[in-house]
Amino acid sequence: MEAFLVENLTSWIASLDGSEKLNFRGFGLNALFTLSRTPLHLPFLHATTRFWNPVTHVFSFGGQEVCPTFEDFQVLMESEGLEEILPQFRFGHAQALGRMCGLTAHDARSLICNGELGILGLIQRFSDAGDRSNHYWQGFRQHALCLCLLSHFLLSPGFSGSGIRLIEVAQGLREGKSCIAMTLAETLMGLDAFHRRETTRFAGSPLLLQVWLMDKLQVVDSCPAYSARDYFFRQRLVGALDERWWFDWMCNLSADRIAWRCPWLNLPTMSYSMSRLIGIQLVGLTYCVFYFPFRFLRQFGHDQICPPEGIEYPAAFPVRGAQLARYATAWRTRELLAPTPAFSCTLSDECLDWLNEEAQVGPSLASEASTSSRRGRRDT
């Protein structure tokens, strides 16, 4: 079923003409028309999850810590939306789907079962262009395509089915909002679940995760200026078929293999923290989750420092509708950190000692990492 769905969605994307792609720009997802041609390399992704720490939300390669950030995903998607989409706990999703896609109440209800959205049914109904001069039909078709792209490439569920909350996300996109923070939240939680063997599927966006990881680990050749349109044509520098090979390769990575400052990632500021919080709070479809920029300051173009003693890393917690306004305020008031031109790739002895001790946990034991950092530092 999964392969059949992918084949049909790929055919739909390939059938779009220039004017249809131009009209679709209002959703802010056009980068997917090219990125979707990049095949997922699951052995590579499976290997990387063994280097993921679901407590501190970092990958540890070559004794160094990295993490996908909101800005990374935003650049990969060529997104310009600033206001983030927050989940709205409303009823009447069938009616909303009917209005969005021009469906009768009966047809809309037939595409929703047990809180899940029938993506294959949407593809079968709307992949045929029909009358291109019928602007009403083409508008409905655009919304249906948006739902399909969200489900498969950005907000993929960890298990079968796609939540009806995607309807709210599509509405937000049409209003000029962005789903990048939500996509990153679902991706981080998906990594947590996969690492803990709670699921065999990646949630969120394994596509953006793979694109980011292959750039960071220099698996694909670098480019001076990133463009989603050109990504599909970039040469793969490292190739392997099975997870074991990738795992061994990653175990032997040296720190200089990591592309700390990708040539195309030239941002004026990056998110650093929020008021009274040690991490960046990301709101997903149903849960809030965090990542912790102080652990990978090198990605911001700053010299890495050792995190404070005794940090307690907050776990994901359910989104509460009554707190949505507070979540939105926290996001708008997050602190920004400007990259520094004097960035040095050299780590202090103190940081090397800290990273070496952190690395002793090992990729297979990352989920057992203590929430309180243990420090054994060399006197300098």
One Martini backbone bead per residue (centre of mass of N, CA, C, O) as a GRO file, in nm:
protein
  380
    1MET     BB    1   0.059   0.062  -0.022
    2GLU     BB    2   0.290   0.262   0.006
    3ALA     BB    3   0.403   0.233  -0.284
    4PHE     BB    4   0.141   0.314  -0.425
    5LEU     BB    5   0.119   0.598  -0.307
    6VAL     BB    6   0.390   0.708  -0.407
    7GLU     BB    7   0.344   0.665  -0.709
    8ASN     BB    8   0.090   0.850  -0.729
    9LEU     BB    9   0.217   1.111  -0.616
   10THR     BB   10   0.449   1.132  -0.819
   11SER     BB   11   0.267   1.153  -1.070
   12TRP     BB   12   0.124   1.410  -0.988
   13ILE     BB   13   0.370   1.596  -0.974
   14ALA     BB   14   0.467   1.541  -1.273
   15SER     BB   15   0.188   1.665  -1.404
   16LEU     BB   16   0.264   1.941  -1.344
   17ASP     BB   17   0.256   2.257  -1.439
   18GLY     BB   18   0.372   2.571  -1.425
   19SER     BB   19   0.105   2.709  -1.329
   20GLU     BB   20   0.045   2.519  -1.094
   21LYS     BB   21   0.304   2.579  -0.934
   22LEU     BB   22   0.258   2.881  -0.908
   23ASN     BB   23  -0.027   2.863  -0.760
   24PHE     BB   24   0.105   2.691  -0.509
   25ARG     BB   25   0.289   2.902  -0.350
   26GLY     BB   26   0.093   2.977  -0.107
   27PHE     BB   27   0.194   2.716   0.071
   28GLY     BB   28   0.520   2.677   0.078
   29LEU     BB   29   0.596   2.374  -0.098
   30ASN     BB   30   0.773   2.376  -0.371
   31ALA     BB   31   1.039   2.228  -0.283
   32LEU     BB   32   0.910   1.936  -0.307
   33PHE     BB   33   0.923   1.893  -0.616
   34THR     BB   34   1.233   1.823  -0.584
   35LEU     BB   35   1.292   1.669  -0.316
   36SER     BB   36   1.103   1.421  -0.388
   37ARG     BB   37   1.336   1.297  -0.584
   38THR     BB   38   1.467   1.206  -0.324
   39PRO     BB   39   1.565   0.925  -0.205
   40LEU     BB   40   1.530   0.723   0.048
   41HIS     BB   41   1.790   0.616   0.291
   42LEU     BB   42   1.734   0.397   0.533
   43PRO     BB   43   2.009   0.286   0.627
   44PHE     BB   44   2.116   0.564   0.701
   45LEU     BB   45   1.895   0.648   0.905
   46HIS     BB   46   1.919   0.406   1.095
   47ALA     BB   47   2.211   0.462   1.179
   48THR     BB   48   2.170   0.750   1.305
   49THR     BB   49   1.984   0.667   1.549
   50ARG     BB   50   2.235   0.545   1.717
   51PHE     BB   51   2.333   0.872   1.760
   52TRP     BB   52   2.087   0.935   1.932
   53ASN     BB   53   1.956   1.161   2.187
   54PRO     BB   54   1.646   1.172   2.361
   55VAL     BB   55   1.733   1.388   2.580
   56THR     BB   56   1.933   1.611   2.424
   57HIS     BB   57   1.895   1.627   2.114
   58VAL     BB   58   2.150   1.465   1.975
   59PHE     BB   59   2.412   1.412   1.773
   60SER     BB   60   2.702   1.177   1.776
   61PHE     BB   61   2.992   1.267   1.591
   62GLY     BB   62   3.313   1.238   1.654
   63GLY     BB   63   3.242   1.369   1.944
   64GLN     BB   64   3.006   1.541   1.819
   65GLU     BB   65   2.743   1.788   1.825
   66VAL     BB   66   2.421   1.767   1.658
   67CYS     BB   67   2.134   1.962   1.517
   68PRO     BB   68   1.841   2.022   1.402
   69THR     BB   69   1.694   2.321   1.292
   70PHE     BB   70   1.477   2.553   1.208
   71GLU     BB   71   1.665   2.697   0.999
   72ASP     BB   72   1.741   2.453   0.834
   73PHE     BB   73   1.453   2.377   0.739
   74GLN     BB   74   1.387   2.651   0.616
   75VAL     BB   75   1.601   2.646   0.394
   76LEU     BB   76   1.528   2.374   0.257
   77MET     BB   77   1.222   2.500   0.200
   78GLU     BB   78   1.221   2.800   0.130
   79SER     BB   79   1.111   2.965   0.374
   80GLU     BB   80   0.909   3.276   0.471
   81GLY     BB   81   0.757   3.207   0.712
   82LEU     BB   82   0.692   3.336   1.050
   83GLU     BB   83   0.426   3.225   1.131
   84GLU     BB   84   0.319   2.980   1.332
   85ILE     BB   85   0.173   2.679   1.358
   86LEU     BB   86  -0.105   2.585   1.557
   87PRO     BB   87  -0.293   2.384   1.720
   88GLN     BB   88  -0.647   2.309   1.679
   89PHE     BB   89  -0.912   2.219   1.905
   90ARG     BB   90  -1.136   2.095   1.692
   91PHE     BB   91  -1.424   2.055   1.526
   92GLY     BB   92  -1.526   1.973   1.205
   93HIS     BB   93  -1.336   1.832   0.982
   94ALA     BB   94  -1.529   1.746   0.758
   95GLN     BB   95  -1.628   2.029   0.687
   96ALA     BB   96  -1.349   2.147   0.624
   97LEU     BB   97  -1.283   1.947   0.396
   98GLY     BB   98  -1.522   2.018   0.217
   99ARG     BB   99  -1.447   2.317   0.170
  100MET     BB  100  -1.153   2.273   0.067
  101CYS     BB  101  -1.250   2.026  -0.163
  102GLY     BB  102  -1.552   2.019  -0.260
  103LEU     BB  103  -1.730   1.837  -0.065
  104THR     BB  104  -1.938   1.641   0.050
  105ALA     BB  105  -2.029   1.522   0.345
  106HIS     BB  106  -2.003   1.224   0.266
  107ASP     BB  107  -1.721   1.235   0.127
  108ALA     BB  108  -1.565   1.350   0.366
  109ARG     BB  109  -1.631   1.118   0.567
  110SER     BB  110  -1.499   0.889   0.384
  111LEU     BB  111  -1.194   1.022   0.446
  112ILE     BB  112  -1.274   0.952   0.751
  113CYS     BB  113  -1.104   0.738   1.002
  114ASN     BB  114  -1.038   0.740   1.318
  115GLY     BB  115  -0.883   1.027   1.271
  116GLU     BB  116  -0.820   0.966   0.967
  117LEU     BB  117  -0.665   1.035   0.657
  118GLY     BB  118  -0.735   0.962   0.314
  119ILE     BB  119  -0.489   0.988   0.091
  120LEU     BB  120  -0.556   0.796  -0.139
  121GLY     BB  121  -0.836   0.919  -0.194
  122LEU     BB  122  -0.730   1.196  -0.278
  123ILE     BB  123  -0.561   1.105  -0.517
  124GLN     BB  124  -0.792   0.970  -0.680
  125ARG     BB  125  -0.968   1.239  -0.702
  126PHE     BB  126  -0.715   1.476  -0.779
  127SER     BB  127  -0.488   1.393  -0.994
  128ASP     BB  128  -0.678   1.485  -1.199
  129ALA     BB  129  -0.697   1.781  -1.365
  130GLY     BB  130  -0.901   1.826  -1.568
  131ASP     BB  131  -1.034   2.136  -1.581
  132ARG     BB  132  -0.818   2.407  -1.612
  133SER     BB  133  -1.057   2.638  -1.622
  134ASN     BB  134  -1.146   2.536  -1.338
  135HIS     BB  135  -1.091   2.714  -1.056
  136TYR     BB  136  -1.234   2.557  -0.839
  137TRP     BB  137  -1.107   2.281  -0.886
  138GLN     BB  138  -0.809   2.375  -0.863
  139GLY     BB  139  -0.834   2.468  -0.570
  140PHE     BB  140  -0.911   2.196  -0.447
  141ARG     BB  141  -0.659   2.047  -0.556
  142GLN     BB  142  -0.448   2.205  -0.396
  143HIS     BB  143  -0.541   2.116  -0.115
  144ALA     BB  144  -0.502   1.814  -0.161
  145LEU     BB  145  -0.199   1.828  -0.220
  146CYS     BB  146  -0.115   1.948   0.047
  147LEU     BB  147  -0.204   1.708   0.222
  148CYS     BB  148  -0.017   1.499   0.084
  149LEU     BB  149   0.256   1.637   0.136
  150LEU     BB  150   0.238   1.650   0.440
  151SER     BB  151   0.205   1.343   0.495
  152HIS     BB  152   0.476   1.245   0.333
  153PHE     BB  153   0.713   1.494   0.392
  154LEU     BB  154   0.648   1.646   0.694
  155LEU     BB  155   0.384   1.481   0.860
  156SER     BB  156   0.458   1.198   0.922
  157PRO     BB  157   0.358   0.920   1.056
  158GLY     BB  158   0.464   0.658   1.263
  159PHE     BB  159   0.205   0.544   1.158
  160SER     BB  160  -0.069   0.474   1.030
  161GLY     BB  161  -0.179   0.735   0.889
  162SER     BB  162  -0.354   1.062   0.891
  163GLY     BB  163  -0.424   1.325   1.049
  164ILE     BB  164  -0.678   1.566   1.066
  165ARG     BB  165  -0.482   1.809   1.143
  166LEU     BB  166  -0.388   1.875   0.852
  167ILE     BB  167  -0.618   2.067   0.789
  168GLU     BB  168  -0.515   2.300   0.969
  169VAL     BB  169  -0.242   2.332   0.831
  170ALA     BB  170  -0.343   2.402   0.547
  171GLN     BB  171  -0.490   2.657   0.636
  172GLY     BB  172  -0.237   2.804   0.744
  173LEU     BB  173  -0.078   2.812   0.480
  174ARG     BB  174  -0.290   2.982   0.320
  175GLU     BB  175  -0.233   3.227   0.541
  176GLY     BB  176   0.105   3.232   0.562
  177LYS     BB  177   0.208   3.016   0.728
  178SER     BB  178   0.416   2.791   0.924
  179CYS     BB  179   0.548   2.430   0.951
  180ILE     BB  180   0.848   2.397   1.048
  181ALA     BB  181   0.835   2.362   1.356
  182MET     BB  182   0.643   2.121   1.346
  183THR     BB  183   0.826   1.939   1.178
  184LEU     BB  184   1.061   1.928   1.380
  185ALA     BB  185   0.906   1.814   1.617
  186GLU     BB  186   0.819   1.546   1.478
  187THR     BB  187   1.109   1.453   1.410
  188LEU     BB  188   1.225   1.434   1.697
  189MET     BB  189   1.007   1.237   1.803
  190GLY     BB  190   1.069   1.022   1.591
  191LEU     BB  191   1.357   0.963   1.688
  192ASP     BB  192   1.285   0.873   1.968
  193ALA     BB  193   1.101   0.634   1.889
  194PHE     BB  194   1.307   0.480   1.714
  195HIS     BB  195   1.535   0.448   1.922
  196ARG     BB  196   1.321   0.297   2.129
  197ARG     BB  197   1.143   0.098   1.953
  198GLU     BB  198   0.830   0.208   1.902
  199THR     BB  199   0.913   0.212   1.592
  200THR     BB  200   0.957   0.171   1.215
  201ARG     BB  201   0.890   0.477   1.175
  202PHE     BB  202   0.915   0.789   1.045
  203ALA     BB  203   0.857   1.096   1.163
  204GLY     BB  204   0.773   1.362   0.989
  205SER     BB  205   1.093   1.441   0.814
  206PRO     BB  206   1.304   1.232   0.660
  207LEU     BB  207   1.389   1.408   0.423
  208LEU     BB  208   1.513   1.655   0.571
  209LEU     BB  209   1.699   1.491   0.749
  210GLN     BB  210   1.871   1.369   0.521
  211VAL     BB  211   1.964   1.627   0.386
  212TRP     BB  212   2.106   1.739   0.638
  213LEU     BB  213   2.297   1.500   0.705
  214MET     BB  214   2.446   1.483   0.428
  215ASP     BB  215   2.569   1.761   0.463
  216LYS     BB  216   2.710   1.742   0.744
  217LEU     BB  217   2.868   1.458   0.645
  218GLN     BB  218   2.950   1.474   0.343
  219VAL     BB  219   2.783   1.281   0.131
  220VAL     BB  220   2.754   1.535  -0.027
  221ASP     BB  221   2.813   1.779  -0.218
  222SER     BB  222   2.885   2.092  -0.210
  223CYS     BB  223   2.736   2.428  -0.199
  224PRO     BB  224   2.733   2.770  -0.227
  225ALA     BB  225   2.410   2.759  -0.306
  226TYR     BB  226   2.111   2.691  -0.207
  227SER     BB  227   1.884   2.457  -0.387
  228ALA     BB  228   1.619   2.263  -0.435
  229ARG     BB  229   1.639   2.235  -0.748
  230ASP     BB  230   1.953   2.109  -0.717
  231TYR     BB  231   1.966   1.864  -0.519
  232PHE     BB  232   1.914   1.611  -0.701
  233PHE     BB  233   2.210   1.668  -0.860
  234ARG     BB  234   2.382   1.588  -0.636
  235GLN     BB  235   2.658   1.429  -0.542
  236ARG     BB  236   2.749   1.120  -0.425
  237LEU     BB  237   3.030   1.039  -0.212
  238VAL     BB  238   2.868   0.821  -0.043
  239GLY     BB  239   2.828   0.458  -0.062
  240ALA     BB  240   2.561   0.235   0.056
  241LEU     BB  241   2.343  -0.040   0.152
  242ASP     BB  242   2.393  -0.084   0.463
  243GLU     BB  243   2.372  -0.023   0.798
  244ARG     BB  244   2.645  -0.136   0.897
  245TRP     BB  245   2.827   0.039   0.725
  246TRP     BB  246   2.728   0.311   0.829
  247PHE     BB  247   2.793   0.267   1.125
  248ASP     BB  248   3.099   0.229   1.093
  249TRP     BB  249   3.148   0.499   0.954
  250MET     BB  250   3.040   0.676   1.193
  251CYS     BB  251   3.237   0.570   1.412
  252ASN     BB  252   3.494   0.689   1.218
  253LEU     BB  253   3.443   0.971   1.250
  254SER     BB  254   3.558   1.285   1.218
  255ALA     BB  255   3.529   1.612   1.304
  256ASP     BB  256   3.616   1.719   1.006
  257ARG     BB  257   3.355   1.595   0.860
  258ILE     BB  258   3.198   1.820   0.975
  259ALA     BB  259   2.974   2.072   0.864
  260TRP     BB  260   2.940   2.342   1.044
  261ARG     BB  261   2.946   2.550   0.783
  262CYS     BB  262   2.752   2.574   0.552
  263PRO     BB  263   2.783   2.762   0.274
  264TRP     BB  264   2.454   2.817   0.254
  265LEU     BB  265   2.445   2.891   0.572
  266ASN     BB  266   2.354   3.239   0.579
  267LEU     BB  267   2.261   3.369   0.875
  268PRO     BB  268   2.184   3.632   1.085
  269THR     BB  269   2.003   3.432   1.265
  270MET     BB  270   1.939   3.227   1.566
  271SER     BB  271   1.799   3.023   1.771
  272TYR     BB  272   1.842   2.986   2.137
  273SER     BB  273   1.604   3.094   2.339
  274MET     BB  274   1.389   3.118   2.624
  275SER     BB  275   1.214   3.231   2.861
  276ARG     BB  276   1.312   3.030   3.129
  277LEU     BB  277   1.456   2.850   2.911
  278ILE     BB  278   1.695   2.610   2.776
  279GLY     BB  279   1.502   2.587   2.524
  280ILE     BB  280   1.339   2.508   2.233
  281GLN     BB  281   1.002   2.540   2.170
  282LEU     BB  282   0.803   2.289   2.012
  283VAL     BB  283   0.504   2.261   1.820
  284GLY     BB  284   0.307   2.014   1.752
  285LEU     BB  285   0.022   1.841   1.701
  286THR     BB  286   0.032   1.735   2.039
  287TYR     BB  287   0.334   1.821   2.112
  288CYS     BB  288   0.596   1.926   2.312
  289VAL     BB  289   0.936   2.023   2.227
  290PHE     BB  290   1.301   2.005   2.245
  291TYR     BB  291   1.593   2.210   2.199
  292PHE     BB  292   1.968   2.264   2.267
  293PRO     BB  293   2.188   2.505   2.168
  294PHE     BB  294   2.429   2.485   2.382
  295ARG     BB  295   2.536   2.203   2.254
  296PHE     BB  296   2.564   2.363   1.941
  297LEU     BB  297   2.719   2.644   1.886
  298ARG     BB  298   2.879   2.581   1.622
  299GLN     BB  299   2.624   2.616   1.434
  300PHE     BB  300   2.637   2.944   1.507
  301GLY     BB  301   2.946   3.039   1.505
  302HIS     BB  302   3.046   2.944   1.790
  303ASP     BB  303   3.204   2.882   2.056
  304GLN     BB  304   3.235   2.616   2.246
  305ILE     BB  305   3.066   2.518   2.540
  306CYS     BB  306   2.999   2.416   2.847
  307PRO     BB  307   2.754   2.311   3.000
  308PRO     BB  308   2.587   2.331   3.260
  309GLU     BB  309   2.533   2.217   3.554
  310GLY     BB  310   2.265   2.008   3.617
  311ILE     BB  311   2.087   1.951   3.380
  312GLU     BB  312   1.740   1.954   3.297
  313TYR     BB  313   1.562   1.777   3.060
  314PRO     BB  314   1.287   1.827   2.899
  315ALA     BB  315   1.006   1.673   2.817
  316ALA     BB  316   0.758   1.585   2.650
  317PHE     BB  317   0.432   1.749   2.609
  318PRO     BB  318   0.120   1.819   2.605
  319VAL     BB  319  -0.102   1.999   2.438
  320ARG     BB  320  -0.273   2.297   2.536
  321GLY     BB  321  -0.522   2.499   2.441
  322ALA     BB  322  -0.496   2.718   2.676
  323GLN     BB  323  -0.169   2.764   2.582
  324LEU     BB  324  -0.138   2.884   2.292
  325ALA     BB  325  -0.072   3.181   2.348
  326ARG     BB  326   0.191   3.120   2.504
  327TYR     BB  327   0.338   2.975   2.279
  328ALA     BB  328   0.337   3.211   2.079
  329THR     BB  329   0.496   3.408   2.258
  330ALA     BB  330   0.748   3.235   2.297
  331TRP     BB  331   0.826   3.232   1.998
  332ARG     BB  332   0.839   3.543   1.941
  333THR     BB  333   1.053   3.577   2.211
  334ARG     BB  334   1.289   3.452   2.112
  335GLU     BB  335   1.615   3.415   2.106
  336LEU     BB  336   1.886   3.558   1.922
  337LEU     BB  337   2.175   3.447   1.729
  338ALA     BB  338   2.463   3.565   1.602
  339PRO     BB  339   2.690   3.504   1.393
  340THR     BB  340   3.042   3.469   1.388
  341PRO     BB  341   3.332   3.551   1.206
  342ALA     BB  342   3.535   3.416   1.449
  343PHE     BB  343   3.516   3.127   1.399
  344SER     BB  344   3.622   2.819   1.559
  345CYS     BB  345   3.725   2.473   1.526
  346THR     BB  346   3.856   2.494   1.800
  347LEU     BB  347   3.884   2.322   2.096
  348SER     BB  348   3.888   2.305   2.410
  349ASP     BB  349   3.993   2.106   2.658
  350GLU     BB  350   3.727   2.115   2.813
  351CYS     BB  351   3.545   2.026   2.575
  352LEU     BB  352   3.688   1.761   2.511
  353ASP     BB  353   3.635   1.626   2.782
  354TRP     BB  354   3.331   1.645   2.773
  355LEU     BB  355   3.285   1.494   2.502
  356ASN     BB  356   3.431   1.232   2.578
  357GLU     BB  357   3.240   1.158   2.808
  358GLU     BB  358   2.980   1.158   2.645
  359ALA     BB  359   3.080   0.936   2.436
  360GLN     BB  360   3.089   0.689   2.642
  361VAL     BB  361   2.795   0.607   2.618
  362GLY     BB  362   2.713   0.562   2.336
  363PRO     BB  363   2.493   0.496   2.082
  364SER     BB  364   2.338   0.243   2.223
  365LEU     BB  365   2.308   0.433   2.515
  366ALA     BB  366   2.165   0.712   2.484
  367SER     BB  367   1.883   0.658   2.633
  368GLU     BB  368   2.054   0.634   2.924
  369ALA     BB  369   2.103   0.910   2.971
  370SER     BB  370   2.151   1.149   3.177
  371THR     BB  371   1.991   1.447   3.289
  372SER     BB  372   2.270   1.474   3.427
  373SER     BB  373   2.562   1.615   3.387
  374ARG     BB  374   2.881   1.482   3.356
  375ARG     BB  375   3.195   1.600   3.493
  376GLY     BB  376   3.543   1.576   3.354
  377ARG     BB  377   3.783   1.816   3.401
  378ARG     BB  378   4.039   1.994   3.288
  379ASP     BB  379   4.284   2.182   3.383
  380THR     BB  380   4.358   2.541   3.265
   0.00000   0.00000   0.00000
